[in-house]
Amino acid sequence: LPMYSHKGLNGFSTKKEVFIVQPTLCSCSILLKSCVGMYVLGYQLLMNNGYMKFHQLSTMHHPRIAVPTVNQCDMMDDDCETSFRTLTELSYCPEFHGQCADNNSRTECRYMDHLAAGVNTGDDNAMVATHIHMIWQKASEKCQPSARNGYSCNKTFRTDKTDHFYVADVENFWLILNHAIAEKETGIKMSVEKAAGTLVFNNGTEKLVPGPEESCSQKWWQFRPIPCPTPQLLDEKEGFTDTDGDHMKVNTLLAAAGLNLDEVRNRTNRTFRNDGVALRIDIEYYNTRPFNIFQSDQRVGYKYMIGVDRMTNYQIDEIRPSTHLKGGLSRERLQVRKKGIYFRFEVNGKLGFFSLNTLVLQFAGSMALLVLCDKIVRWLASQAFFVGELRAAAFEKEMYQIVGENSDFRGMGLFGRMERQVSEVDNRFLHA
């Protein structure tokens, strides 16, 4: 497009093409434009589906802890039994039959159900205890304000006795997670029961959570350049989906995060089972697949991605006070200090649909990048360190030329058709 000339406001500049025979400039131009092509076609369009408009989602979720039972029976039934492992199979218990790396790390183990070991965090997250401290306390006589002690309180409670133990077979507990999404603009609503969910392990493996969702099918009347994916299935003892939501064994989630509760940390010389740990569980919804430009499979799905939060420990204190008061304090109380696995959930994602406007913007951005490539090559063509002094001088001479009042352009009009033979650089001069 015409622009005002830097020589003054009484003229404007026009594009002038100069062909320079120089292999280095040619290679540089091809390399830059190839990078732009791979970025736009490979990364933006194929991998990130850049021709689609993505809509944000409104989400909700609700987790809870469940005790392991035989054949997933209901603990409210009289004939339902738990499926805990025996203490002789647990390496962190004194009753363990086998070799342990550190016998001193063994602590008394006690069985607890989901109501006793689970913790209501009150923030739509969940926690299951691994190590519990019981602290029995009584109100202290040193907190009775009077004239004798200057109406002060030096100590609220004194501790009578303490106890601590590990929760036996906590890895065998179930984490049940129910979640759903809604997209306002298209009206799409989806629950965990109807969508296909996968669990991503820290080594890159991805396993499908078995459930009643609709499966991808290859139909002869539909054009599908990419076949239906066939991911590996989780064993139903590791996880499954029903009307209550996704059921995941705690041990399965720990394996996906690459975490061992009994691994001794070098810095603290303590284990996660002893101090507690926080796991971040990201649930990402999607309906597009990378490298499938036709998007013939637009089923809504989601992924579980699990990571370990950088916290040294995690604990929650519960107080069970007596109803008898001593001043403003209970006469007696039981402090239950629970250290364990805190599950923090984040449900997000986006749904994509074809948008002509988005495609046009991608095309415009691609053209801008190509123009930038030409600008870079032209700048290199004018630099003596890159093409030599003779070629740089020739380019400057032929590319930037001021046309005066007495030139052939005079009187042709602003929008008139201008025909002028483009100057050719002397090939002998350029190859000198």
Kinemage of the C-alpha trace (Angstrom):
@kinemage 1
@onewidth
@group {chain A} dominant
@subgroup {mainchain}
@vectorlist {calphas} color= white
{ca leu a 1} P 0.000 0.000 0.000
{ca pro a 2} L 1.213 3.577 -0.649
{ca met a 3} L 2.759 5.297 2.355
{ca tyr a 4} L 3.991 8.763 3.111
{ca ser a 5} L 7.620 9.093 2.239
{ca his a 6} L 10.182 9.790 4.898
{ca lys a 7} L 11.619 12.370 2.467
{ca gly a 8} L 8.667 14.672 3.039
{ca leu a 9} L 4.923 15.033 3.011
{ca asn a 10} L 4.776 15.864 -0.690
{ca gly a 11} L 5.290 12.330 -1.928
{ca phe a 12} L 4.671 8.681 -1.200
{ca ser a 13} L 6.529 5.401 -1.685
{ca thr a 14} L 5.541 2.465 -3.894
{ca lys a 15} L 6.684 -1.140 -3.913
{ca lys a 16} L 9.574 -1.958 -6.207
{ca glu a 17} L 10.747 -5.520 -6.755
{ca val a 18} L 14.443 -6.253 -7.116
{ca phe a 19} L 15.628 -9.777 -7.853
{ca ile a 20} L 19.007 -10.595 -6.353
{ca val a 21} L 20.806 -13.793 -7.273
{ca gln a 22} L 22.266 -14.786 -3.903
{ca pro a 23} L 21.964 -18.374 -2.539
{ca thr a 24} L 22.332 -17.297 1.098
{ca leu a 25} L 19.353 -14.928 0.902
{ca cys a 26} L 17.315 -17.564 -0.935
{ca ser a 27} L 18.045 -20.174 1.750
{ca cys a 28} L 17.223 -17.711 4.498
{ca ser a 29} L 13.884 -16.840 2.880
{ca ile a 30} L 12.938 -20.488 2.386
{ca leu a 31} L 13.889 -21.337 5.987
{ca leu a 32} L 11.841 -18.507 7.495
{ca lys a 33} L 8.765 -19.222 5.368
{ca ser a 34} L 9.043 -22.952 6.105
{ca cys a 35} L 9.036 -22.192 9.841
{ca val a 36} L 5.940 -20.035 9.387
{ca gly a 37} L 4.247 -22.809 7.405
{ca met a 38} L 4.991 -25.455 10.040
{ca tyr a 39} L 3.836 -23.148 12.818
{ca val a 40} L 0.560 -22.214 11.116
{ca leu a 41} L -0.347 -25.557 9.530
{ca gly a 42} L 1.172 -27.954 12.027
{ca tyr a 43} L 0.822 -26.205 15.373
{ca gln a 44} L -2.050 -23.750 14.995
{ca leu a 45} L -4.420 -25.522 12.571
{ca leu a 46} L -3.735 -29.244 13.089
{ca met a 47} L -2.596 -29.485 16.704
{ca asn a 48} L -4.522 -26.601 18.309
{ca asn a 49} L -7.503 -26.581 15.915
{ca gly a 50} L -6.967 -22.877 15.276
{ca tyr a 51} L -9.844 -22.688 12.783
{ca met a 52} L -12.359 -23.206 15.593
{ca lys a 53} L -13.942 -20.866 18.101
{ca phe a 54} L -13.674 -22.207 21.634
{ca his a 55} L -16.341 -21.601 24.267
{ca gln a 56} L -15.628 -21.537 27.998
{ca leu a 57} L -17.611 -23.805 30.294
{ca ser a 58} L -19.449 -23.504 33.566
{ca thr a 59} L -18.583 -26.448 35.802
{ca met a 60} L -19.458 -28.096 39.081
{ca his a 61} L -18.107 -31.075 40.992
{ca his a 62} L -18.632 -33.007 44.198
{ca pro a 63} L -16.168 -35.552 45.669
{ca arg a 64} L -16.557 -38.055 48.489
{ca ile a 65} L -14.673 -40.946 50.038
{ca ala a 66} L -15.974 -44.533 50.187
{ca val a 67} L -14.736 -47.619 52.021
{ca pro a 68} L -13.701 -50.649 49.892
{ca thr a 69} L -16.303 -53.420 49.929
{ca val a 70} L -16.689 -56.876 48.413
{ca asn a 71} L -18.217 -56.633 44.919
{ca gln a 72} L -18.942 -52.928 45.509
{ca cys a 73} L -21.759 -53.747 47.900
{ca asp a 74} L -23.486 -51.106 50.040
{ca met a 75} L -22.180 -50.954 53.610
{ca met a 76} L -25.717 -50.249 54.801
{ca asp a 77} L -26.621 -53.836 53.897
{ca asp a 78} L -26.206 -56.335 56.733
{ca asp a 79} L -24.404 -58.901 54.581
{ca cys a 80} L -21.963 -56.390 53.021
{ca glu a 81} L -18.315 -56.810 54.019
{ca thr a 82} L -15.213 -54.679 53.571
{ca ser a 83} L -12.352 -55.761 51.307
{ca phe a 84} L -9.394 -54.397 53.289
{ca arg a 85} L -6.059 -56.121 53.042
{ca thr a 86} L -4.756 -57.766 56.202
{ca leu a 87} L -2.218 -55.986 58.381
{ca thr a 88} L 0.340 -58.670 57.504
{ca glu a 89} L 0.270 -57.353 53.901
{ca leu a 90} L 0.942 -53.709 54.833
{ca ser a 91} L 4.644 -52.847 54.984
{ca tyr a 92} L 4.136 -49.857 57.297
{ca cys a 93} L 2.427 -51.945 60.030
{ca pro a 94} L 4.271 -53.939 62.766
{ca glu a 95} L 2.378 -57.094 61.751
{ca phe a 96} L 3.862 -57.051 58.243
{ca his a 97} L 5.296 -60.402 57.115
{ca gly a 98} L 8.221 -59.472 54.958
{ca gln a 99} L 11.307 -57.327 54.646
{ca cys a 100} L 10.945 -53.573 55.019
{ca ala a 101} L 13.542 -50.971 54.126
{ca asp a 102} L 13.143 -49.267 57.497
{ca asn a 103} L 11.633 -51.310 60.323
{ca asn a 104} L 11.724 -48.264 62.610
{ca ser a 105} L 9.147 -46.482 60.407
{ca arg a 106} L 6.456 -49.040 61.262
{ca thr a 107} L 3.637 -47.685 63.391
{ca glu a 108} L 0.508 -49.205 64.855
{ca cys a 109} L -2.243 -49.512 62.232
{ca arg a 110} L -5.984 -49.300 62.813
{ca tyr a 111} L -8.866 -49.861 60.442
{ca met a 112} L -11.260 -46.969 59.917
{ca asp a 113} L -14.229 -46.448 57.645
{ca his a 114} L -14.741 -43.559 55.218
{ca leu a 115} L -16.604 -41.470 57.789
{ca ala a 116} L -13.794 -41.688 60.350
{ca ala a 117} L -10.832 -41.464 57.953
{ca gly a 118} L -12.435 -39.016 55.540
{ca val a 119} L -12.451 -35.287 56.209
{ca asn a 120} L -15.093 -32.767 55.207
{ca thr a 121} L -12.889 -29.924 53.978
{ca gly a 122} L -15.849 -27.659 53.208
{ca asp a 123} L -14.400 -26.435 49.884
{ca asp a 124} L -15.680 -29.028 47.370
{ca asn a 125} L -12.442 -30.951 47.794
{ca ala a 126} L -11.728 -34.119 49.770
{ca met a 127} L -9.203 -35.595 52.180
{ca val a 128} L -8.505 -39.055 53.518
{ca ala a 129} L -6.318 -39.434 56.616
{ca thr a 130} L -3.170 -41.564 56.643
{ca his a 131} L -1.732 -40.640 60.069
{ca ile a 132} L -3.837 -39.613 63.063
{ca his a 133} L -2.733 -38.043 66.372
{ca met a 134} L -5.150 -38.196 69.307
{ca ile a 135} L -4.527 -35.558 71.998
{ca trp a 136} L -6.578 -35.547 75.213
{ca gln a 137} L -6.565 -32.165 76.934
{ca lys a 138} L -8.085 -30.437 79.950
{ca ala a 139} L -8.653 -26.762 80.606
{ca ser a 140} L -5.686 -25.228 82.437
{ca glu a 141} L -5.956 -23.543 85.839
{ca lys a 142} L -3.581 -20.898 84.453
{ca cys a 143} L -6.424 -19.407 82.435
{ca gln a 144} L -8.599 -18.131 85.253
{ca pro a 145} L -8.231 -14.328 85.177
{ca ser a 146} L -8.209 -12.716 88.643
{ca ala a 147} L -6.595 -9.884 90.568
{ca arg a 148} L -3.951 -12.331 91.803
{ca asn a 149} L -2.590 -13.022 88.275
{ca gly a 150} L -3.367 -9.583 86.857
{ca tyr a 151} L -6.420 -10.892 84.984
{ca ser a 152} L -4.221 -12.835 82.563
{ca cys a 153} L -4.346 -16.208 80.825
{ca asn a 154} L -0.995 -17.956 80.475
{ca lys a 155} L -2.123 -21.368 79.176
{ca thr a 156} L -5.475 -22.517 77.813
{ca phe a 157} L -5.140 -26.318 77.882
{ca arg a 158} L -2.783 -28.908 79.302
{ca thr a 159} L -2.230 -32.262 77.606
{ca asp a 160} L -2.956 -35.420 79.605
{ca lys a 161} L -1.999 -38.094 77.076
{ca thr a 162} L -1.435 -38.631 73.362
{ca asp a 163} L -1.660 -41.473 70.892
{ca his a 164} L -1.032 -41.862 67.184
{ca phe a 165} L -1.481 -44.525 64.502
{ca tyr a 166} L -1.632 -45.098 60.751
{ca val a 167} L -4.927 -45.661 58.940
{ca ala a 168} L -4.689 -49.215 57.645
{ca asp a 169} L -4.905 -49.819 53.887
{ca val a 170} L -5.804 -46.229 53.023
{ca glu a 171} L -4.691 -46.867 49.426
{ca asn a 172} L -7.669 -49.212 49.041
{ca phe a 173} L -10.262 -46.490 49.673
{ca trp a 174} L -12.394 -45.227 46.794
{ca leu a 175} L -12.562 -41.599 45.715
{ca ile a 176} L -15.934 -40.943 44.056
{ca leu a 177} L -16.071 -37.820 41.915
{ca asn a 178} L -19.222 -36.514 40.257
{ca his a 179} L -18.836 -33.552 37.887
{ca ala a 180} L -20.695 -31.880 35.043
{ca ile a 181} L -20.316 -29.026 32.559
{ca ala a 182} L -22.594 -26.677 30.631
{ca glu a 183} L -21.962 -24.332 27.693
{ca lys a 184} L -24.441 -21.449 27.485
{ca glu a 185} L -24.028 -20.375 23.841
{ca thr a 186} L -24.610 -23.800 22.278
{ca gly a 187} L -26.730 -25.229 25.106
{ca ile a 188} L -24.542 -28.311 25.503
{ca lys a 189} L -24.752 -30.029 28.903
{ca met a 190} L -22.721 -33.072 29.849
{ca ser a 191} L -22.287 -35.199 32.966
{ca val a 192} L -19.574 -37.607 34.006
{ca glu a 193} L -21.897 -40.522 33.234
{ca lys a 194} L -22.315 -39.657 29.538
{ca ala a 195} L -18.811 -38.429 28.642
{ca ala a 196} L -15.754 -40.597 28.039
{ca gly a 197} L -13.080 -40.056 30.703
{ca thr a 198} L -9.412 -40.977 30.652
{ca leu a 199} L -6.727 -40.973 33.337
{ca val a 200} L -3.307 -39.632 32.307
{ca phe a 201} L -0.325 -41.157 34.119
{ca asn a 202} L 2.895 -39.275 34.774
{ca asn a 203} L 4.779 -41.490 32.282
{ca gly a 204} L 2.457 -40.368 29.461
{ca thr a 205} L 0.200 -43.454 29.465
{ca glu a 206} L -3.511 -42.701 29.075
{ca lys a 207} L -6.186 -45.179 30.191
{ca leu a 208} L -9.921 -45.031 29.617
{ca val a 209} L -12.186 -45.210 32.673
{ca pro a 210} L -14.719 -47.960 31.840
{ca gly a 211} L -18.309 -46.736 31.889
{ca pro a 212} L -21.619 -46.517 30.001
{ca glu a 213} L -20.626 -43.598 27.747
{ca glu a 214} L -21.133 -43.697 23.969
{ca ser a 215} L -18.175 -45.255 22.197
{ca cys a 216} L -16.608 -44.056 18.966
{ca ser a 217} L -17.724 -46.165 16.012
{ca gln a 218} L -16.351 -46.452 12.490
{ca lys a 219} L -19.237 -45.991 9.999
{ca trp a 220} L -18.815 -46.739 6.319
{ca trp a 221} L -20.921 -43.737 5.190
{ca gln a 222} L -18.826 -41.216 7.175
{ca phe a 223} L -15.487 -39.910 5.982
{ca arg a 224} L -13.012 -40.520 8.770
{ca pro a 225} L -9.355 -40.014 7.797
{ca ile a 226} L -8.270 -40.916 11.334
{ca pro a 227} L -9.558 -44.195 12.844
{ca cys a 228} L -11.353 -44.388 16.190
{ca pro a 229} L -8.888 -44.258 19.094
{ca thr a 230} L -8.540 -47.447 21.117
{ca pro a 231} L -7.032 -46.424 24.463
{ca gln a 232} L -6.086 -48.931 27.107
{ca leu a 233} L -8.810 -49.618 29.673
{ca leu a 234} L -8.452 -49.293 33.433
{ca asp a 235} L -9.119 -52.464 35.338
{ca glu a 236} L -12.460 -52.207 37.143
{ca lys a 237} L -10.598 -52.824 40.404
{ca glu a 238} L -8.702 -49.574 39.696
{ca gly a 239} L -11.579 -47.407 38.500
{ca phe a 240} L -14.987 -47.368 36.826
{ca thr a 241} L -17.974 -45.086 36.151
{ca asp a 242} L -21.590 -45.460 37.210
{ca thr a 243} L -24.509 -43.156 38.014
{ca asp a 244} L -22.736 -41.941 41.175
{ca gly a 245} L -19.725 -40.708 39.189
{ca asp a 246} L -16.170 -41.863 38.591
{ca his a 247} L -14.868 -44.323 41.190
{ca met a 248} L -11.079 -44.210 41.533
{ca lys a 249} L -8.948 -46.196 43.944
{ca val a 250} L -6.637 -43.950 45.969
{ca asn a 251} L -3.791 -46.240 44.941
{ca thr a 252} L -4.634 -45.631 41.253
{ca leu a 253} L -4.462 -41.860 41.718
{ca leu a 254} L -1.147 -42.164 43.576
{ca ala a 255} L 0.243 -44.290 40.731
{ca ala a 256} L -0.926 -41.722 38.156
{ca ala a 257} L 0.908 -38.999 40.101
{ca gly a 258} L 4.014 -41.195 40.478
{ca leu a 259} L 3.813 -40.911 44.271
{ca asn a 260} L 4.767 -43.499 46.887
{ca leu a 261} L 3.462 -42.677 50.371
{ca asp a 262} L 6.280 -44.629 52.039
{ca glu a 263} L 9.145 -43.022 50.138
{ca val a 264} L 11.483 -41.214 52.539
{ca arg a 265} L 12.103 -37.611 51.491
{ca asn a 266} L 15.720 -36.563 51.673
{ca arg a 267} L 15.100 -33.112 53.101
{ca thr a 268} L 12.838 -34.065 56.019
{ca asn a 269} L 13.730 -37.772 56.330
{ca arg a 270} L 10.002 -38.459 56.715
{ca thr a 271} L 7.363 -40.059 54.514
{ca phe a 272} L 4.218 -38.651 52.922
{ca arg a 273} L 2.218 -41.193 54.916
{ca asn a 274} L 3.552 -39.636 58.090
{ca asp a 275} L 3.261 -35.941 57.155
{ca gly a 276} L 0.510 -35.837 54.522
{ca val a 277} L 0.498 -34.576 50.949
{ca ala a 278} L -1.712 -32.527 48.606
{ca leu a 279} L -2.657 -33.838 45.156
{ca arg a 280} L -3.941 -31.545 42.419
{ca ile a 281} L -6.471 -33.220 40.111
{ca asp a 282} L -7.209 -31.259 36.931
{ca ile a 283} L -10.274 -32.374 34.966
{ca glu a 284} L -10.220 -30.983 31.434
{ca tyr a 285} L -13.250 -31.277 29.126
{ca tyr a 286} L -12.862 -31.198 25.323
{ca asn a 287} L -14.629 -32.119 22.085
{ca thr a 288} L -11.795 -31.674 19.567
{ca arg a 289} L -8.921 -33.998 18.739
{ca pro a 290} L -5.487 -32.816 17.564
{ca phe a 291} L -4.345 -33.637 14.008
{ca asn a 292} L -7.915 -34.400 12.918
{ca ile a 293} L -8.766 -31.404 10.749
{ca phe a 294} L -12.230 -32.712 9.788
{ca gln a 295} L -13.148 -33.390 13.454
{ca ser a 296} L -15.504 -36.230 12.506
{ca asp a 297} L -15.453 -37.381 16.151
{ca gln a 298} L -16.859 -34.506 18.220
{ca arg a 299} L -17.923 -36.499 21.293
{ca val a 300} L -17.365 -34.632 24.548
{ca gly a 301} L -14.684 -36.204 26.718
{ca tyr a 302} L -12.484 -35.302 29.661
{ca lys a 303} L -9.064 -36.109 31.074
{ca tyr a 304} L -7.795 -36.528 34.623
{ca met a 305} L -4.304 -35.068 35.072
{ca ile a 306} L -2.765 -35.522 38.518
{ca gly a 307} L 0.180 -33.711 40.083
{ca val a 308} L 1.744 -33.298 43.504
{ca asp a 309} L 1.445 -29.839 45.052
{ca arg a 310} L 4.661 -28.416 46.486
{ca met a 311} L 3.659 -28.614 50.139
{ca thr a 312} L 5.798 -30.104 52.894
{ca asn a 313} L 2.774 -31.594 54.700
{ca tyr a 314} L -0.974 -31.380 55.009
{ca gln a 315} L -3.098 -31.714 58.141
{ca ile a 316} L -6.514 -30.765 59.504
{ca asp a 317} L -7.353 -30.484 63.209
{ca glu a 318} L -10.710 -31.598 64.575
{ca ile a 319} L -11.919 -30.731 68.066
{ca arg a 320} L -14.353 -32.857 70.046
{ca pro a 321} L -15.127 -30.779 73.145
{ca ser a 322} L -17.163 -31.616 76.228
{ca thr a 323} L -20.359 -29.709 76.915
{ca his a 324} L -19.177 -28.541 80.328
{ca leu a 325} L -17.442 -25.157 80.319
{ca lys a 326} L -14.693 -23.760 82.440
{ca gly a 327} L -14.814 -20.068 81.754
{ca gly a 328} L -14.960 -19.737 78.012
{ca leu a 329} L -13.272 -23.113 77.436
{ca ser a 330} L -14.478 -26.695 77.549
{ca arg a 331} L -13.398 -28.567 80.658
{ca glu a 332} L -12.090 -31.400 78.494
{ca arg a 333} L -11.570 -31.945 74.812
{ca leu a 334} L -10.138 -34.439 72.350
{ca gln a 335} L -7.996 -32.965 69.591
{ca val a 336} L -7.805 -35.173 66.518
{ca arg a 337} L -4.950 -34.147 64.249
{ca lys a 338} L -5.354 -35.778 60.849
{ca lys a 339} L -2.521 -35.865 58.343
{ca gly a 340} L -3.292 -37.378 54.990
{ca ile a 341} L -3.943 -36.995 51.276
{ca tyr a 342} L -5.734 -33.795 50.326
{ca phe a 343} L -7.374 -33.954 46.891
{ca arg a 344} L -7.763 -30.539 45.265
{ca phe a 345} L -9.972 -30.517 42.160
{ca glu a 346} L -10.086 -28.097 39.245
{ca val a 347} L -12.684 -28.670 36.504
{ca asn a 348} L -12.123 -26.667 33.321
{ca gly a 349} L -11.910 -27.050 29.565
{ca lys a 350} L -13.478 -25.658 26.401
{ca leu a 351} L -15.601 -26.841 23.500
{ca gly a 352} L -14.645 -25.896 19.948
{ca phe a 353} L -16.811 -25.318 16.867
{ca phe a 354} L -15.867 -24.284 13.324
{ca ser a 355} L -15.780 -20.503 12.838
{ca leu a 356} L -15.176 -18.772 9.509
{ca asn a 357} L -14.192 -15.594 11.322
{ca thr a 358} L -11.511 -17.447 13.304
{ca leu a 359} L -10.201 -19.061 10.119
{ca val a 360} L -9.949 -15.664 8.391
{ca leu a 361} L -8.039 -14.260 11.366
{ca gln a 362} L -5.640 -17.196 11.204
{ca phe a 363} L -5.132 -16.526 7.472
{ca ala a 364} L -4.493 -12.832 8.121
{ca gly a 365} L -2.003 -13.649 10.839
{ca ser a 366} L -0.211 -16.046 8.480
{ca met a 367} L 0.061 -13.366 5.801
{ca ala a 368} L 1.487 -10.933 8.341
{ca leu a 369} L 4.150 -13.472 9.310
{ca leu a 370} L 5.087 -13.990 5.655
{ca val a 371} L 5.408 -10.235 5.167
{ca leu a 372} L 7.639 -10.129 8.235
{ca cys a 373} L 9.825 -12.835 6.693
{ca asp a 374} L 10.246 -10.692 3.560
{ca lys a 375} L 11.123 -7.675 5.706
{ca ile a 376} L 13.828 -9.661 7.488
{ca val a 377} L 15.324 -10.945 4.226
{ca arg a 378} L 15.284 -7.425 2.724
{ca trp a 379} L 17.054 -6.097 5.783
{ca leu a 380} L 19.681 -8.825 5.476
{ca ala a 381} L 20.100 -7.975 1.777
{ca ser a 382} L 21.099 -4.435 2.744
{ca gln a 383} L 23.651 -5.521 5.341
{ca ala a 384} L 27.270 -5.687 4.227
{ca phe a 385} L 28.164 -8.306 6.853
{ca phe a 386} L 25.661 -10.735 5.307
{ca val a 387} L 25.896 -10.229 1.505
{ca gly a 388} L 29.043 -8.186 1.147
{ca glu a 389} L 29.552 -4.494 0.501
{ca leu a 390} L 29.026 -4.613 -3.292
{ca arg a 391} L 25.705 -6.474 -3.130
{ca ala a 392} L 24.475 -4.348 -0.198
{ca ala a 393} L 25.280 -1.153 -2.090
{ca ala a 394} L 23.579 -2.443 -5.257
{ca phe a 395} L 20.439 -3.338 -3.315
{ca glu a 396} L 20.294 0.100 -1.677
{ca lys a 397} L 20.734 1.772 -5.049
{ca glu a 398} L 18.034 -0.235 -6.832
{ca met a 399} L 15.521 -0.562 -3.991
{ca tyr a 400} L 15.369 2.992 -2.733
{ca gln a 401} L 15.097 5.532 -5.582
{ca ile a 402} L 13.531 9.001 -5.372
{ca val a 403} L 11.404 10.024 -8.366
{ca gly a 404} L 11.301 13.792 -8.976
{ca glu a 405} L 8.829 16.179 -10.623
{ca asn a 406} L 10.262 15.651 -14.121
{ca ser a 407} L 9.955 11.858 -14.067
{ca asp a 408} L 7.690 9.661 -16.190
{ca phe a 409} L 5.173 9.473 -13.300
{ca arg a 410} L 4.140 13.118 -13.597
{ca gly a 411} L 0.555 13.699 -14.672
{ca met a 412} L -0.573 10.057 -14.405
{ca gly a 413} L -3.048 10.742 -11.591
{ca leu a 414} L -3.317 9.263 -8.122
{ca phe a 415} L -5.279 6.213 -9.207
{ca gly a 416} L -4.059 5.991 -12.748
{ca arg a 417} L -2.417 2.884 -14.039
{ca met a 418} L 1.340 3.294 -13.767
{ca glu a 419} L 3.435 1.298 -16.142
{ca arg a 420} L 7.097 1.489 -15.622
{ca gln a 421} L 9.715 -1.039 -16.364
{ca val a 422} L 11.261 -2.315 -13.143
{ca ser a 423} L 14.987 -1.691 -13.016
{ca glu a 424} L 17.100 -4.786 -13.240
{ca val a 425} L 20.307 -5.058 -11.363
{ca asp a 426} L 23.309 -5.768 -13.489
{ca asn a 427} L 23.903 -9.457 -12.985
{ca arg a 428} L 27.568 -9.017 -13.618
{ca phe a 429} L 27.680 -6.430 -10.853
{ca leu a 430} L 25.773 -8.640 -8.435
{ca his a 431} L 27.937 -11.659 -9.152
{ca ala a 432} L 31.120 -9.627 -8.881
